[in-house]
Amino acid sequence: MQLRLNFAHAAPAAIRTMNSMEAYIRKSSGLQPSLLELVRLRASQINGCAYCIDMHTKDARASGETEQRLYTLSAWRETPFFTDRERAALLWTEQITLISQEHVPDGVYAEVDQYFSGEELVNLTLAVIAINGWNRLSIAFRALPGEYQPQHAAAVNS
Protein backbone atom coordinates (compact mmCIF):
# COMPACT_ATOMS: atom_id res chain seq x y z
CA MET A 1 0.00 0.00 0.00
CA GLN A 2 1.18 3.50 -0.79
CA LEU A 3 0.14 6.88 0.60
CA ARG A 4 -2.19 8.57 -1.89
CA LEU A 5 -2.10 12.07 -0.49
CA ASN A 6 -0.81 13.76 2.62
CA PHE A 7 -4.11 15.40 3.56
CA ALA A 8 -2.52 17.57 6.26
CA HIS A 9 -0.24 19.19 3.69
CA ALA A 10 -2.94 19.40 1.02
CA ALA A 11 -5.46 21.23 3.25
CA PRO A 12 -3.72 22.57 6.37
CA ALA A 13 -6.53 24.95 7.34
CA ALA A 14 -9.06 22.12 7.31
CA ILE A 15 -6.81 19.94 9.45
CA ARG A 16 -6.24 22.82 11.90
CA THR A 17 -10.03 22.93 12.30
CA MET A 18 -10.14 19.19 13.00
CA ASN A 19 -7.26 19.60 15.46
CA SER A 20 -9.15 22.41 17.22
CA MET A 21 -12.08 20.07 17.79
CA GLU A 22 -9.67 17.41 19.10
CA ALA A 23 -8.16 19.97 21.49
CA TYR A 24 -11.61 20.82 22.81
CA ILE A 25 -12.44 17.13 23.27
CA ARG A 26 -9.17 16.46 25.12
CA LYS A 27 -9.13 19.56 27.31
CA SER A 28 -12.72 20.66 27.83
CA SER A 29 -15.06 17.72 27.27
CA GLY A 30 -14.88 16.42 30.85
CA LEU A 31 -14.42 12.89 29.50
CA GLN A 32 -11.62 10.70 30.83
CA PRO A 33 -8.63 10.29 28.48
CA SER A 34 -8.80 6.49 28.87
CA LEU A 35 -12.47 6.50 27.86
CA LEU A 36 -11.71 8.65 24.82
CA GLU A 37 -8.97 6.26 23.70
CA LEU A 38 -11.34 3.30 23.95
CA VAL A 39 -13.92 5.21 21.88
CA ARG A 40 -11.34 6.17 19.25
CA LEU A 41 -9.99 2.67 19.02
CA ARG A 42 -13.42 1.01 18.82
CA ALA A 43 -14.64 3.32 16.04
CA SER A 44 -11.39 2.74 14.17
CA GLN A 45 -11.86 -1.03 14.48
CA ILE A 46 -15.39 -0.79 13.09
CA ASN A 47 -14.24 1.40 10.20
CA GLY A 48 -11.18 -0.73 9.49
CA CYS A 49 -8.74 2.17 9.74
CA ALA A 50 -5.33 0.54 10.16
CA TYR A 51 -3.53 3.85 10.73
CA CYS A 52 -5.92 4.92 13.50
CA ILE A 53 -5.97 1.46 15.12
CA ASP A 54 -2.16 1.57 15.24
CA MET A 55 -2.17 5.12 16.63
CA HIS A 56 -4.83 4.68 19.29
CA THR A 57 -3.55 1.30 20.44
CA LYS A 58 -0.13 2.92 20.99
CA ASP A 59 -1.66 5.96 22.69
CA ALA A 60 -3.78 3.77 24.97
CA ARG A 61 -0.78 1.63 25.94
CA ALA A 62 1.36 4.71 26.57
CA SER A 63 -1.39 6.04 28.85
CA GLY A 64 -1.45 2.83 30.89
CA GLU A 65 -4.24 0.84 29.23
CA THR A 66 -3.94 -2.91 29.79
CA GLU A 67 -3.18 -5.36 27.02
CA GLN A 68 -6.14 -7.48 28.10
CA ARG A 69 -8.63 -4.66 27.56
CA LEU A 70 -7.08 -3.71 24.24
CA TYR A 71 -7.17 -7.30 22.99
CA THR A 72 -10.81 -7.75 23.95
CA LEU A 73 -12.17 -4.35 22.96
CA SER A 74 -13.89 -5.67 19.84
CA ALA A 75 -15.71 -8.18 22.06
CA TRP A 76 -16.39 -5.79 24.95
CA ARG A 77 -19.92 -7.14 25.50
CA GLU A 78 -18.56 -10.60 26.31
CA THR A 79 -15.93 -9.52 28.85
CA PRO A 80 -15.97 -8.31 32.45
CA PHE A 81 -13.09 -5.88 31.83
CA PHE A 82 -15.04 -2.66 31.18
CA THR A 83 -17.03 -0.47 33.56
CA ASP A 84 -20.71 0.28 32.99
CA ARG A 85 -19.83 3.80 31.89
CA GLU A 86 -17.25 2.49 29.42
CA ARG A 87 -19.78 -0.02 28.09
CA ALA A 88 -22.29 2.78 27.57
CA ALA A 89 -19.65 4.83 25.72
CA LEU A 90 -18.75 1.86 23.53
CA LEU A 91 -22.41 1.20 22.76
CA TRP A 92 -22.87 4.86 21.82
CA THR A 93 -19.70 4.75 19.70
CA GLU A 94 -20.99 1.77 17.76
CA GLN A 95 -24.44 3.31 17.23
CA ILE A 96 -23.05 6.63 16.01
CA THR A 97 -20.38 5.01 13.83
CA LEU A 98 -22.97 2.69 12.25
CA ILE A 99 -25.78 5.24 12.33
CA SER A 100 -27.11 4.34 8.88
CA GLN A 101 -27.98 0.82 10.04
CA GLU A 102 -30.60 1.62 12.66
CA HIS A 103 -30.04 5.24 13.60
CA VAL A 104 -30.02 5.48 17.41
CA PRO A 105 -32.90 3.54 18.98
CA ASP A 106 -34.63 5.03 22.03
CA GLY A 107 -33.49 2.09 24.16
CA VAL A 108 -29.84 2.76 23.35
CA TYR A 109 -30.24 6.44 24.18
CA ALA A 110 -31.97 5.61 27.47
CA GLU A 111 -29.19 3.19 28.42
CA VAL A 112 -26.38 5.62 27.62
CA ASP A 113 -28.19 8.57 29.19
CA GLN A 114 -27.89 6.87 32.60
CA TYR A 115 -24.10 7.28 32.59
CA PHE A 116 -23.52 10.67 30.96
CA SER A 117 -24.84 14.16 31.56
CA GLY A 118 -26.31 16.00 28.59
CA GLU A 119 -23.08 17.93 28.09
CA GLU A 120 -20.98 14.80 28.36
CA LEU A 121 -23.19 13.03 25.84
CA VAL A 122 -22.80 15.85 23.34
CA ASN A 123 -19.03 15.80 23.92
CA LEU A 124 -18.91 12.01 23.57
CA THR A 125 -20.82 12.32 20.30
CA LEU A 126 -18.34 14.94 19.09
CA ALA A 127 -15.48 12.56 19.96
CA VAL A 128 -17.13 9.83 17.88
CA ILE A 129 -17.74 12.27 15.01
CA ALA A 130 -14.10 13.36 15.12
CA ILE A 131 -12.62 9.86 15.02
CA ASN A 132 -14.98 8.85 12.24
CA GLY A 133 -13.74 11.89 10.29
CA TRP A 134 -10.09 10.99 10.91
CA ASN A 135 -10.84 7.40 9.90
CA ARG A 136 -12.36 8.51 6.63
CA LEU A 137 -9.44 10.81 5.82
CA SER A 138 -6.88 8.14 6.71
CA ILE A 139 -8.63 5.38 4.77
CA ALA A 140 -9.39 7.50 1.68
CA PHE A 141 -5.83 8.79 1.37
CA ARG A 142 -4.17 5.59 2.65
CA ALA A 143 -2.32 6.88 5.68
CA LEU A 144 0.35 4.29 6.42
CA PRO A 145 0.31 2.59 9.82
CA GLY A 146 3.43 1.76 11.78
CA GLU A 147 5.41 4.98 12.05
CA TYR A 148 3.28 6.78 14.64
CA GLN A 149 4.71 7.15 18.14
CA PRO A 150 2.81 8.66 21.09
CA GLN A 151 3.96 12.23 21.69
CA HIS A 152 4.91 11.84 25.33
CA ALA A 153 6.76 8.57 24.58
CA ALA A 154 8.57 10.19 21.64
CA ALA A 155 9.70 13.08 23.90
CA VAL A 156 11.17 10.60 26.41
CA ASN A 157 13.01 8.71 23.66
CA SER A 158 14.57 11.77 21.99
N, C-alpha and C positions, 0 to 999 in steps of 0.2 A: 504494500500500500504506500502511496505517496501523497504528501500534503498537496491539496489542490490550490489553496489560497490561504495566506495568513490574514485572517479576517481583522485582526487587531491593527495591522498595518494598513489594510485597505480602507477601513472606516474607523479611524481612531476616535472621532467624536461620538459615534454610536457606542463604542465599547466603553468609553468614559461614562456614558449614561448608565450602561449595565453595571459598571463597577460602582457607581454612586448608589444604585439600588442595593448591591451587595454590601456596601459599607453601612447603609441604614440597617439592613437585616442583621449584620454582625454586631453593630454597636447600639442600636436603639430598639430592636424588636422585643427585647425582654425574653427571648427564647435562648435556652441553654446551647452553648456551642456543640456539645455532644449530640444533642437532639437534632440540630441543624445538619451535622455531618451524616447522621443516619438518614435523614430526609433526602439529602443530596445524593447519597450513595444509592438509596432505594430507587429514586426516580431514574438515575443513570442506569441501573440494572434493567429496569423496565424498558427504557428507550434503547438499550444496547449501545451505549456510548462508552467505548473502550477508554478513550482519553479521560473522561470524567470519572469512570470507575477507578482507574489507576490513580488519579489525583485524589479523590475523596477517600479512598482506602488508605493512602499514604497519610493524608491529613488526619484521619481518624486515629490511625496508629500513633502518629506523632503526638496527638493530644491525649493519649492514654487509653484509647478504646481497646477492648480485648479481642484477641484473635477469634475466640469462640463466637462472640456476637457478630463479628464481621463475616465469618464463614456461614452463619445461619441466618443472616439478614433476609435473604430471599425466601426463607421459610419461617419468618418471624411468628406466624400464627401457631406453628407447631412446636415452639420452644418456650421454656420458662425464663428466658434470659432478658426479656424486655419488660419495663414497667408498664402499667396501664396507660400512663400519659404517652410514653413512647409508642405503644401499640395504637393509640388513637391517632398520633401524628403519622404513623406509617399507613394506617387505613386512609387518612385524609390525603396523603401523598399519592397513594395508588388511585383514589377516586379522581383527583384533580388531573393527574398525569394521563389517565385513561378516560377522561371526561366524555368523550364521544360515545363510549360504550353504553353507559347508563346514567349519564349526568351525575348528579349527587343525590341519591335517594334520601328522603326525610329521615329514615332510620339511621343512616350513616351520620348525617348532620347531628342528630340528637345524641348519638354515642360520643362523637368528638366534642360536642359542645359541653359535655360534662367535665372535660379536662382542661379547657382553654377559655379564657375570657374572650369577649368579642374582639378586643384589640389584638390579643395573641392569635386568634384565629385568622384575622385579616393578615397579620404578619407572617403566620405560617403559610397561608395561601400565597403571599408574595414570594416567600422562599421557594415554594414549589414552582411557581411561575418562572422565577429566575433560573432555577436549575434546568427546567425544561427548555428555556431559551438557550442556555449554554450548550445543552445536549444537542439541540438542533443545529446550532452554529458549528459545533465540533464534528458532528456526523456529516453534515453537508459539505464541509470543506476539508474533511479527513484530517483532523488534528491527530498527530501521532502520539500514542501512549508510550510511556517508558522513561522519558527524560525529566518529567516533573519531579521536583523535590519540595517538600514543605518549607515555607519561608523560614520559620524559626529553626528548623533542622539545618537548612542550608547556611544560615548565619553562624551556627555553632561549628560547622565543618569548614568554614572558609578562614 
